[in-house]
Amino acid sequence: MNKFSKIALAAVVFGVLAGCGSDDVEDFFVDNAGIDVNDDGEATTAAEMVVKSLELIAQAALVCGDNPGCGTGEYDHVVSGLSGELKVVATPNTSTGTVNYVVTSTDTFVDIDSGGMKFQVDLKTQSSMSLEQQVLSSGTSTVWQVSMGPSNFIADQPDDALFYGQTKDNFHFDNGTGMLVDNMGSGILTGKDDKTREFTYTTGGNVNLK
């Protein structure tokens, strides 16, 4: 049994014996087997996974609209590489006349397999993603501001990894192009021993570590 498997088993036993909730078990996972945020390679890959999740889930959520239990599998022609069910809840913004969305996962994890990366993100246990449409003087925009609270990531490719990812400054997703807007948004990674590291989004899915 490798180190990763031993930590996973320990976390499950810990959760059962202590009567902990799933969020406590996830905290145990990350604190003991999380990425080394000071390792540029590990941190870059983790940050790119956060970016990819924001882009794909935002796109799927806007396709789903206000549709609780929206199965992303129905939208593979629009959002390839994403599986799992999303719960998308609309909240009217009376000041702007637009609709904001809060996105969670019906099951614990949303699975993403895209761009050589394969991982899961938990948008159910203690986190969610929010989308707010920008309003211009000429009317509404195709650009949505995207934010995400601390979310547990479990990666399989290119390497096994555990970490928390969240946004710091809102990312901007252009629903017209299906892509994130360049040079907008920053995030925070949390890895082993609760150490953190920030990153900013640049272009084409790339990031700069701080």
N, C-alpha and C positions, 0 to 999 in steps of 0.2 A: 504494500500500500504506500503510495507516494505521499508527500507532505500535504498536498492539496486535499487528497482524500481523507487523510487523518484529521485535518482541521474541520472538514465538512462533517465527519462522523462525530467529532467532539461537539460541534455546534448543535447537532440534532439531539445528542444525549443531554447536553446542557439545557436545551430548551425544554425537553420533556421533564427532566428532574426538577428544574427550577420553576416549572409552570409558566415559562416566559411566553410572551406573544411573539409573532413572527418578526416584528420590528426589532425586538431585543436579540433574536437569533441572527438577523442580518447585521446588526451592529457588532456582534461577536465575530461573525465571519470576517467583516472588513477590518476590524481592529487587529485580528490575529493573522489573517492571510491576505490582506489587501496589498495593492501595488505599492512599490516604493516611489512616492511622488517626486523624489529627488533624482530618480533615474530618468533622464530625458527621453529615452526610448519608450519606457513604460508609460510615462506621463503623456507623451505625444499620442501614442496609440489610444489611450483612454480618452483623451480630449477629442480625438477624431470620432470616437464612438458616440460621445455626447452630441457632437455636431450632427452626425448622421441620424441619430435618433430624433433630434429636433426637426430636421428637415423632413424625414419620412412620416413621422407621426403627425406633424402639422399638416402635411399634404393630405394624409388619410382623413384626418379630423374634418378638414374643410370639404372633402368629398362626402363624408358621412352626414355632416350637418347635425341638426338636433335629432339624433336617432339613437336612443339608448340601446346598448348592446350591438352596436354597428360592427358587423363582421368584416374585418379588413380583407379577408379572403375573397370577398365579392368584388373587390376593387383592384385585383392583381394587375389589370391592364393599365391602371393609373399609378399604383404604388407597388412596384415589384420589390421583393426582398423583405416584405413586412407581413407577419402573420400574428394571429391572436385577435381578440375582440376588444374594441374600444367603446367606452361609454362617453358620449359627447353631449354635454348639457349646455343649452343656450341661455344666456342672461342678457336681456335687453339693456342697452346703455341709453337711458332716456336723455342724457345731455347731448349725445351725438346722433341719436337716431339709428345707431348701428347695433349689432349683436356681438357679444363676446362669448367665447366658448371655454368651458372647463373640460379637460380631457383626462379620463382615468382608464385603467384597464379592467375589463370584466373579470378575467382570470388574473392571477398575480402578475404574470410576466407577459410582455410583448416580445416576440422573437424577431430579430433582425438579422438578415444574411445578405450583405451587400458590400461591394467594393473590397472583397477579400477579408471582410470582417464578419464574424458570426458571434452574436451576443444576445443577452436578454436584458430588459430594463423593467423594473417594477414601478408601475404607476398606480398601484392599488393600496399597498400596505400603509404608506405614510407620505405619499406624494401625489402630485398631479401636474398637468401642463395647462397653461392658460394662453389663449390667443385673443388679441384685441385688435380690431381693424383700425388702421390709420384713417384719419379724416383730413382731407385737403380743402382749401378754399373753393376749389372747383367741384368738390363732391368727395365721395368715398374713394379709397385707393385699393389697389389689389394687394397692397403690402399689409401684413399683419405682424404685430409685435408678439414675440413668443417668449414665454418664461417657463421655467420648470423648477420645482422645489427639489430638495435633496432626494435623489432616487438611487436605488441599489442597482448596480450593473454587474452581471456575471458574464464574462467573456470566454469563448471557446477557441476562437481564432483571431489573430494569428497565434496567440498564446493564452493559456488559462490565466484569468485575472479577475479580481474582485475590487470594486471601488464604489464610492458614491460620486455622483456627478450632479451639478446643478448650475443654473444660470446666475450670473451676478448682474450684468447689464443685459437688458432684453436683446435677443436676436431679432432680426427682421426677415420674415419669410414672404416672398413674392409669389402669390398664388397664380399670377399670370405666367410665370416662367417655371414654377415648381421648384425653385431654388432659394437658398438663403441669400440675402443681400450682402455683397462684399463689405468687409471691414466694419461690420456692425455686430456687437454682442461680445460678451465675455462670460467666463464660467469659472467654477471652482471644483477641483478634484479633492476627495478625501480618501486617503489610503491607510496603510498600516500605521498603527499607533496614533491614529487620529491626526496625522500630519496632512496638511493641505497645500495645494499649489494652484495658482490662478493661470488662466490662459485667455487669449483673445482670438477671435475668428478673423481670418484674413480673406482668402479667396479660394474657390474650388474645393472646399472641404478641408483646407489646410489651417493650421493653428500656429500661434506664437506662444511659447511658454514664458512665464514671468519668473 
